Amino acid sequence: MKVKSILLSASALLIAGTVSAQSKVTTGGVKHVLVEEGTGTWCQWCPDGAQVIQERIEPYGTNANYPKAIIASFHNGSSDKMTIATDPFNNGTGYITGFPMGTVDRAPYPTNIGISRGSWPAATGARSSLTPNFDVSMVCLWDSVTRVLSIKIKAKTLVAGTGNYRINGYIVEDSISSGLGSGFGQTSASGLNNPGSMSASGSPSWFIGKGLSLTNPTVYSHMDVVRKILATTATGGIWGDTAFTNPAVGDSIERSYTYTMPATINGSTCYPKYSKVIGMIQKYGATTADRAIENCIEAKVRLMWKTLPSTNVATLEPMQDIQIYPNPASSRIVVKGMLQNPSDVTVTIYNVLGQQVFANQYKAGSSMFGEFISVDNLSNGIYFVNVTNEGGSVTKQFTVNR
């Protein structure tokens, strides 16, 4: 779905160290928001939708505000090789009336569930401010020999609910090259526009002068592409598998799924390094207007164990996939990562002389840790961010450049 603009190439930081294990993730009483985008390689304005997500929702851009937002991109069209058979999101919900359009938790904003790209950030903010009615936790194991993903998604009721609720999950893939040939090259109207062309994100378009066809993967790669919907029941699909009816506080239910990840999907390499699993709990009312996503969580396949280790064999890293962006930064940075056991996180910044220039402790109820830190008071130069959680410590370098 999204862009990996050449402007963002420095933002893709890999985890340090030789052992990684993201076996369990949890929302931990924190609201996470699912942004589902309808897109297509044929859609000339869909690259602009991708820019809105990266600049205003995901924390790559200086205007992004929602590090706990989770993105799922559903491709549309017979000519698009990333389209799921029957395209159940774009064609089966009635939410999408054009492209690019999307939903934010499949909830009305302010009255429509399917909304245009310019409204996605505000809708994400509105949903992010809510207190969750459910927690979602997920255990995922990845067998690199058989290529089987084993997934358990658990929902627990925090506030008593009325009606029916369902569990679902997606397998999504990042960094699918637009240069793979027919069905992967992205069409871009903004690539032909004049230098003053502005994105719906409020910034100049990233694709001015890049041409009508974006086939260079350093300019555009498809991100968060939904490859598989995990729901298995006859009425499942986009609406999930049965979980609760009128759940009381403390009720919980778990669903198990397996998915054999092919080595390639329609010519693109499906490699765990770029794959993620999303788990969710969703309302299932009588109409599509009453089927909002209650909460969701995400895990990265490349951080999963093949089997859960016993405590005398190995221990799980307290922190994984710690990232700092944008890098270089001008006004603020995002410190983001996954926590094996959500607990307080201390973030400390040092200059090249080893002098401490910032320190703060953050409460982390969720496995998805993300905080914005202002660097307005820091001079141009190189700095080091140390992130500490439950005895584990990771240090990353970033640059301030205005």
C-alpha positions in Angstrom: 0.0 0.0 0.0 2.2 2.7 1.1 5.1 4.4 -0.3 8.6 3.7 0.6 9.8 7.0 -0.8 13.5 7.5 -1.4 13.1 10.3 1.1 12.3 7.7 3.8 15.0 5.1 3.1 17.0 6.1 6.2 14.0 5.3 8.4 14.1 1.6 7.9 16.3 0.5 10.8 16.8 -3.2 11.6 16.9 -4.7 15.0 20.4 -5.0 16.6 21.7 -8.3 18.0 21.5 -11.9 17.1 18.6 -13.2 19.1 15.0 -11.9 18.6 11.7 -13.3 19.8 8.4 -11.6 19.6 6.3 -14.5 20.7 3.5 -12.5 22.4 2.1 -9.0 21.9 -0.7 -7.3 23.7 -2.7 -4.1 23.7 -2.4 -4.0 27.5 -5.4 -1.7 28.1 -4.4 0.7 25.3 -6.5 1.6 22.3 -4.9 0.7 18.9 -6.5 1.8 15.7 -6.8 -0.1 12.5 -6.7 2.0 9.3 -7.8 -0.1 6.3 -7.1 1.4 2.9 -8.6 0.6 -0.5 -6.0 1.0 -3.2 -4.8 -0.3 -6.6 -1.8 -0.1 -8.9 -4.1 1.4 -11.5 -5.3 4.1 -9.2 -3.5 7.4 -10.1 -4.2 9.1 -6.7 -3.4 6.1 -4.5 0.2 7.1 -4.0 -1.1 10.3 -2.4 -3.1 8.2 0.0 0.1 6.3 0.8 1.8 9.6 1.5 -1.0 10.7 3.8 -0.6 7.5 5.9 3.2 7.8 6.1 3.3 11.6 6.8 0.3 12.1 9.0 -0.5 8.7 10.6 2.6 6.5 10.8 5.4 8.4 12.5 7.8 8.7 9.5 6.8 12.3 8.8 7.2 15.3 11.0 3.4 15.7 11.1 2.6 12.1 12.1 0.9 11.6 15.5 -0.2 8.0 15.9 2.5 5.4 16.5 -0.1 2.9 17.7 -2.0 3.0 14.4 -1.9 -0.3 12.5 -2.3 -0.2 8.7 -3.9 -2.8 6.3 -4.0 -2.1 2.6 -6.4 -4.0 0.4 -5.6 -3.9 -3.3 -8.4 -3.8 -5.9 -8.6 -4.8 -9.6 -8.0 -7.8 -11.8 -4.8 -6.1 -13.2 -3.4 -5.7 -9.7 -1.5 -8.9 -8.7 -1.8 -8.1 -5.0 -5.6 -8.2 -5.0 -7.1 -10.9 -2.8 -9.7 -13.2 -4.5 -13.2 -11.6 -4.4 -11.6 -8.5 -2.9 -13.8 -8.7 0.2 -12.9 -5.4 1.8 -13.4 -3.1 -1.3 -16.3 -5.1 -2.8 -17.9 -6.8 0.2 -18.5 -4.0 2.7 -20.1 -1.1 0.9 -17.7 1.3 2.5 -15.6 2.1 -0.5 -17.1 4.3 -3.2 -13.9 5.4 -4.8 -10.1 5.1 -4.6 -8.2 5.9 -2.6 -10.7 5.6 0.3 -10.5 3.8 3.6 -12.0 3.2 7.0 -10.6 3.9 10.4 -11.8 1.1 12.8 -14.8 0.8 10.4 -16.4 3.5 12.5 -18.3 6.6 11.3 -16.3 9.8 10.8 -18.2 11.9 11.3 -21.1 10.1 9.7 -19.5 8.0 6.9 -17.5 4.9 7.5 -15.7 4.9 4.1 -13.8 8.2 4.0 -11.4 10.0 1.7 -7.6 10.2 2.4 -7.7 13.7 3.8 -9.9 12.6 6.7 -7.9 9.6 7.7 -5.6 11.4 10.2 -8.4 13.2 12.1 -10.4 10.0 12.2 -7.4 8.1 13.5 -7.0 10.7 16.2 -10.6 10.5 17.2 -10.4 6.7 17.6 -7.1 6.8 19.4 -8.5 8.9 22.2 -11.1 6.2 23.1 -10.8 3.9 26.1 -10.8 0.3 24.8 -13.6 -2.1 25.6 -11.4 -5.1 24.8 -7.8 -6.2 25.1 -6.2 -8.2 22.3 -3.2 -10.4 22.7 -1.5 -12.6 20.2 1.0 -15.4 20.3 2.8 -16.2 16.9 5.3 -18.8 16.0 7.2 -19.0 12.7 8.7 -22.3 11.4 11.2 -21.3 8.8 11.6 -24.9 7.5 7.9 -25.6 6.9 7.1 -21.9 6.4 4.1 -22.4 8.7 2.9 -19.5 10.9 1.0 -20.7 14.0 -1.2 -17.9 15.5 -3.3 -17.6 18.6 -5.5 -14.5 18.9 -7.1 -13.8 22.3 -9.7 -11.2 23.2 -10.6 -10.2 26.8 -13.5 -8.0 27.7 -12.7 -4.8 29.7 -16.2 -3.2 29.5 -19.3 -5.4 29.3 -20.7 -5.5 25.7 -24.0 -5.9 24.1 -24.4 -7.9 20.9 -22.1 -10.2 18.9 -18.3 -9.8 18.5 -15.8 -11.6 16.3 -12.1 -12.4 16.1 -10.1 -12.0 12.9 -6.5 -11.7 11.7 -4.6 -10.6 8.6 -1.2 -11.6 7.1 0.3 -8.4 5.6 3.5 -7.8 3.6 5.7 -4.8 3.3 8.2 -3.6 0.7 6.7 -5.3 -2.4 8.7 -3.8 -5.3 6.8 -1.7 -7.8 9.4 -3.0 -10.3 8.3 -6.6 -10.4 6.5 -6.1 -13.7 2.9 -6.1 -14.8 0.5 -5.9 -11.9 3.0 -4.3 -9.5 4.0 -1.0 -11.2 2.1 1.9 -9.6 0.4 4.6 -11.6 0.7 8.1 -10.3 -1.1 11.2 -11.4 1.0 13.4 -9.2 4.1 12.3 -11.1 3.0 14.5 -14.0 1.9 17.5 -11.9 3.7 20.8 -11.7 6.2 21.5 -8.9 3.6 23.2 -6.7 1.5 20.1 -6.4 0.5 19.5 -2.8 -0.5 16.2 -1.2 -3.6 15.7 0.9 -1.1 15.3 3.7 -0.4 19.1 3.5 3.1 18.6 2.2 4.4 18.8 -1.4 3.8 15.5 -3.3 6.7 13.1 -3.1 6.1 12.0 -6.7 6.4 15.2 -8.7 8.4 14.6 -11.8 8.7 10.9 -11.2 6.5 10.0 -14.2 3.1 8.4 -14.6 4.4 4.9 -13.9 6.3 4.4 -10.6 8.3 1.3 -11.3 11.5 2.2 -9.4 11.4 0.5 -6.0 13.6 3.2 -4.5 10.7 5.7 -5.3 7.7 3.4 -4.5 7.2 0.1 -2.9 3.8 -1.3 -1.7 3.5 -1.5 2.0 1.1 -3.3 4.5 -0.5 -5.3 1.7 -3.1 -7.7 3.0 -2.1 -11.2 1.7 -4.5 -13.4 3.7 -7.5 -13.0 5.9 -7.3 -15.6 8.6 -11.1 -16.0 9.5 -12.2 -19.5 8.5 -15.9 -20.0 9.2 -18.5 -19.9 6.5 -19.6 -16.4 7.4 -16.0 -15.3 8.3 -13.8 -13.5 5.7 -13.7 -9.8 6.4 -16.2 -10.1 9.3 -14.2 -12.6 11.4 -15.0 -15.7 13.4 -17.5 -15.9 16.2 -16.2 -14.9 19.6 -18.6 -13.4 22.1 -22.3 -12.7 22.6 -23.1 -10.1 25.3 -19.7 -10.5 27.0 -19.3 -9.7 30.6 -16.2 -8.0 32.1 -13.3 -10.5 32.2 -14.7 -12.8 29.6 -12.0 -14.1 27.2 -11.8 -16.3 24.1 -9.0 -17.5 21.9 -8.9 -18.5 18.3 -6.1 -20.5 16.6 -5.0 -20.2 13.0 -2.2 -21.5 10.8 -0.9 -20.1 7.5 1.6 -21.7 5.2 3.5 -18.8 3.7 4.4 -19.4 0.1 7.9 -18.6 -1.1 6.4 -16.2 -3.6 3.0 -14.8 -4.2 2.1 -13.8 -7.7 5.8 -13.2 -8.5 6.7 -11.2 -5.4 9.0 -12.6 -2.7 7.0 -13.3 0.5 9.9 -13.1 3.0 9.3 -13.1 6.8 11.5 -10.0 7.1 8.7 -8.0 5.5 5.7 -9.8 6.8 3.4 -9.0 9.8 0.4 -10.5 11.5 -2.6 -8.3 12.7 -5.1 -9.7 15.2 -8.3 -7.9 16.1 -11.7 -8.1 17.9 -14.6 -6.5 16.0 -18.3 -5.9 16.6 -20.7 -7.8 14.4 -24.0 -6.0 14.2 -26.9 -6.6 11.9 -25.7 -3.9 9.5 -22.2 -2.9 8.2 -22.7 0.4 10.1 -22.5 -1.6 13.4 -19.3 -3.6 12.7 -16.5 -1.4 14.1 -13.1 -2.7 15.0 -12.8 -2.6 18.9 -9.1 -3.1 19.2 -6.1 -4.7 17.4 -2.5 -5.6 17.7 0.4 -6.3 15.3 3.5 -8.6 15.4 6.4 -8.9 12.9 7.1 -12.4 11.6 10.9 -11.9 11.5 10.9 -11.5 15.3 9.1 -14.8 16.1 10.4 -18.0 17.6 10.0 -21.3 15.9 9.1 -22.8 19.3 8.6 -21.1 22.6 11.9 -21.6 24.5 12.0 -22.9 28.1 13.5 -20.5 30.6 16.6 -22.6 31.0 17.4 -22.5 27.3 16.8 -18.9 26.3 15.1 -15.8 27.4 13.0 -13.4 25.4 14.5 -10.1 24.6 12.7 -7.3 26.6 12.7 -5.0 23.6 12.7 -5.7 19.9 12.8 -3.7 16.6 13.6 -0.4 18.3 13.4 2.4 15.7 14.2 6.1 15.6 12.7 8.3 12.9 12.7 10.6 11.1 16.4 10.4 10.8 17.8 13.1 10.2 15.3 14.9 12.4 14.5 18.6 12.6 11.9 19.2 15.3 11.1 15.8 16.9 11.8 12.1 16.7 9.7 9.0 17.3 11.1 6.2 19.5 9.2 3.1 18.6 9.5 -0.6 19.2 8.0 -3.8 20.6 8.1 -4.8 24.2 7.9 -8.5 25.2 6.6 -7.6 28.7 5.0 -4.1 28.7 6.4 -2.1 31.6 8.0 1.3 32.2 10.5 2.4 29.5 13.3 4.9 30.1 14.5 6.9 27.2 17.8 8.8 27.5 19.5 10.9 24.8 23.3 11.7 24.9 25.4 13.9 22.6 28.7 12.8 21.1 30.6 13.9 24.3 28.5 11.5 26.3 26.6 14.3 28.0 23.0 13.5 28.9 20.7 16.0 27.1 17.3 14.3 27.7 15.8 11.7 30.0 12.2 10.6 30.7 10.3 7.5 31.8 7.2 6.4 30.0 4.4 4.0 31.1 3.9 1.2 28.5 0.8 -0.9 28.9 0.9 -2.1 25.3 3.5 -4.2 23.5 3.6 -1.4 20.8 5.7 1.3 22.4 5.9 4.7 20.7 6.6 8.2 22.0 7.3 11.5 20.4 10.3 13.5 21.7 11.0 17.1 20.9 14.6 17.9 19.7 13.9 21.6 19.2 16.4 22.4 21.9 19.2 20.3 20.4 21.9 21.7 18.1 22.7 20.1 14.8 24.8 17.0 15.2 24.9 13.3 16.1 23.1 12.0 19.2 22.5 8.6 20.8 19.1 7.3 22.1 19.3 4.7 24.9 16.0 2.8 25.5 15.8 0.7 28.7 13.1 -1.8 29.7 13.2 -4.5 32.4 17.0 -4.9 32.4 17.3 -4.7 28.6 18.9 -1.8 26.8 19.2 -0.7 23.2 21.1 2.3 21.8 20.4 3.9 18.4 22.0 6.8 16.7 20.3 9.7 15.0 21.1 13.1 13.6 19.6 16.6 14.1 19.8 18.6 10.9 17.8 21.7 10.3 
